[in-house]
Amino acid sequence: MIDRLLTVGQAAEFLGTTERFPRRLIAERRIVFVKVGRHVRIPERALEEFVAAHTVQPITTHRRFAAVA
């Protein structure tokens, strides 16, 4: 199965950021990318993996004492 290749603009839209952020990820080699001639494309799966790897789960705490009204 071939993964869909996104432009930097499409990657920014996917992440909900400006184009500057995916460009910085590419420059710092923090995300997988493909060079197609002079163009840079980011596999959609790479973005999904990036989001999954940087997702922070909430901390769940249990209250010992319930508030009494």
Backbone as CSV, one residue per row, in Angstrom:
resi,resn,N_x,N_y,N_z,CA_x,CA_y,CA_z,C_x,C_y,C_z
1,MET,0.830,-1.174,0.000,0.000,0.000,0.000,0.880,1.245,0.000
2,ILE,0.617,2.143,-0.912,1.403,3.367,-1.024,0.759,4.446,-0.173
3,ASP,1.587,5.082,0.652,1.115,6.143,1.532,0.976,7.437,0.743
4,ARG,-0.017,8.219,1.086,-0.253,9.498,0.426,0.835,10.493,0.821
5,LEU,1.427,11.172,-0.162,2.454,12.175,0.094,1.827,13.557,0.126
6,LEU,2.094,14.290,1.192,1.512,15.609,1.373,2.549,16.709,1.161
7,THR,2.092,17.834,0.670,2.966,19.000,0.566,3.166,19.560,1.966
8,VAL,4.084,20.496,2.096,4.324,21.136,3.386,3.058,21.863,3.841
9,GLY,2.368,22.503,2.914,1.126,23.190,3.247,0.052,22.243,3.747
10,GLN,-0.082,21.092,3.089,-1.062,20.094,3.515,-0.683,19.505,4.873
11,ALA,0.618,19.306,5.095,1.084,18.799,6.386,0.777,19.805,7.495
12,ALA,0.975,21.080,7.218,0.668,22.123,8.198,-0.824,22.121,8.522
13,GLU,-1.643,21.966,7.509,-3.094,21.913,7.725,-3.470,20.686,8.557
14,PHE,-2.843,19.547,8.271,-3.087,18.312,9.020,-2.753,18.513,10.498
15,LEU,-1.638,19.209,10.768,-1.197,19.435,12.147,-1.878,20.634,12.798
16,GLY,-2.538,21.455,12.003,-3.190,22.642,12.540,-2.196,23.737,12.891
17,THR,-1.126,23.842,12.092,-0.077,24.828,12.343,0.177,25.641,11.075
18,THR,1.146,26.520,11.156,1.589,27.228,9.958,2.595,26.345,9.222
19,GLU,2.976,26.729,8.028,3.943,25.942,7.246,5.330,25.949,7.881
20,ARG,5.577,26.913,8.708,6.900,27.023,9.333,7.226,25.792,10.196
21,PHE,6.223,25.286,10.919,6.461,24.149,11.816,6.890,22.880,11.068
22,PRO,6.154,22.415,10.049,6.643,21.218,9.339,7.987,21.449,8.648
23,ARG,8.228,22.666,8.187,9.540,22.953,7.591,10.653,22.804,8.622
24,ARG,10.376,23.243,9.861,11.372,23.101,10.921,11.580,21.628,11.264
25,LEU,10.512,20.841,11.303,10.644,19.408,11.550,11.520,18.750,10.489
26,ILE,11.349,19.167,9.249,12.152,18.629,8.148,13.609,19.052,8.298
27,ALA,13.835,20.327,8.560,15.209,20.851,8.679,15.961,20.182,9.826
28,GLU,15.246,19.895,10.923,15.875,19.258,12.084,15.870,17.739,11.999
29,ARG,15.370,17.201,10.880,15.290,15.750,10.644,14.508,15.047,11.752
30,ARG,13.415,15.674,12.220,12.589,15.107,13.273,11.396,14.355,12.710
31,ILE,11.235,14.382,11.387,10.119,13.687,10.750,10.602,13.115,9.419
32,VAL,10.007,12.009,9.030,10.353,11.374,7.752,9.820,12.239,6.616
33,PHE,10.618,12.415,5.575,10.158,13.150,4.404,10.770,12.558,3.151
34,VAL,10.194,12.901,2.007,10.637,12.375,0.715,10.990,13.552,-0.175
35,LYS,12.138,13.470,-0.831,12.508,14.501,-1.793,12.122,14.003,-3.180
36,VAL,11.311,14.791,-3.855,10.887,14.488,-5.218,11.453,15.611,-6.076
37,GLY,12.652,15.366,-6.597,13.335,16.444,-7.300,13.668,17.541,-6.309
38,ARG,13.205,18.745,-6.575,13.423,19.870,-5.653,12.319,19.986,-4.617
39,HIS,11.287,19.186,-4.759,10.131,19.282,-3.874,10.278,18.352,-2.671
40,VAL,9.662,18.740,-1.584,9.665,17.930,-0.367,8.230,17.496,-0.088
41,ARG,8.054,16.218,0.180,6.746,15.675,0.507,6.862,14.878,1.795
42,ILE,5.779,14.885,2.564,5.755,14.180,3.842,4.688,13.093,3.762
43,PRO,5.065,11.840,4.023,4.069,10.774,4.020,3.032,11.010,5.122
44,GLU,1.779,10.789,4.811,0.712,10.999,5.786,0.925,10.131,7.026
45,ARG,1.406,8.927,6.826,1.667,8.025,7.950,2.727,8.607,8.892
46,ALA,3.718,9.315,8.351,4.751,9.933,9.190,4.139,10.980,10.113
47,LEU,3.175,11.729,9.609,2.502,12.727,10.445,1.670,12.052,11.529
48,GLU,0.979,10.976,11.166,0.183,10.246,12.154,1.075,9.678,13.254
49,GLU,2.237,9.141,12.874,3.179,8.592,13.849,3.755,9.704,14.731
50,PHE,4.036,10.864,14.137,4.562,11.998,14.895,3.547,12.435,15.947
51,VAL,2.301,12.552,15.553,1.251,12.965,16.488,1.095,11.921,17.593
52,ALA,1.083,10.647,17.232,0.927,9.581,18.232,2.102,9.573,19.210
53,ALA,3.306,9.784,18.712,4.491,9.761,19.569,4.540,10.951,20.523
54,HIS,3.906,12.050,20.158,3.956,13.251,20.987,2.641,13.543,21.708
55,THR,1.763,12.559,21.747,0.505,12.721,22.455,0.728,12.441,23.937
56,VAL,0.309,13.369,24.761,0.470,13.245,26.209,-0.867,12.819,26.800
57,GLN,-0.834,11.731,27.541,-2.044,11.219,28.175,-2.310,11.984,29.468
58,PRO,-3.580,12.205,29.798,-3.893,12.931,31.027,-3.591,12.090,32.262
59,ILE,-3.299,12.784,33.339,-3.069,12.112,34.613,-4.416,12.005,35.311
60,THR,-4.738,10.808,35.734,-5.999,10.634,36.439,-5.699,10.445,37.916
61,THR,-6.351,11.228,38.708,-6.181,11.114,40.158,-7.535,10.797,40.780
62,HIS,-7.486,10.108,41.854,-8.703,9.770,42.576,-8.762,10.627,43.829
63,ARG,-9.881,11.242,44.019,-10.062,12.064,45.222,-10.338,11.151,46.394
64,ARG,-9.654,11.375,47.469,-9.842,10.539,48.666,-11.118,10.916,49.405
65,PHE,-11.406,12.197,49.426,-12.573,12.643,50.181,-13.504,13.394,49.244
66,ALA,-14.739,13.019,49.267,-15.734,13.710,48.450,-16.157,14.979,49.168
67,ALA,-16.378,16.024,48.412,-16.825,17.281,49.005,-18.255,17.139,49.488
68,VAL,-18.495,17.611,50.657,-19.836,17.541,51.236,-20.482,18.898,51.124
69,ALA,-21.662,18.926,50.545,-22.352,20.203,50.350,-23.225,20.574,51.523
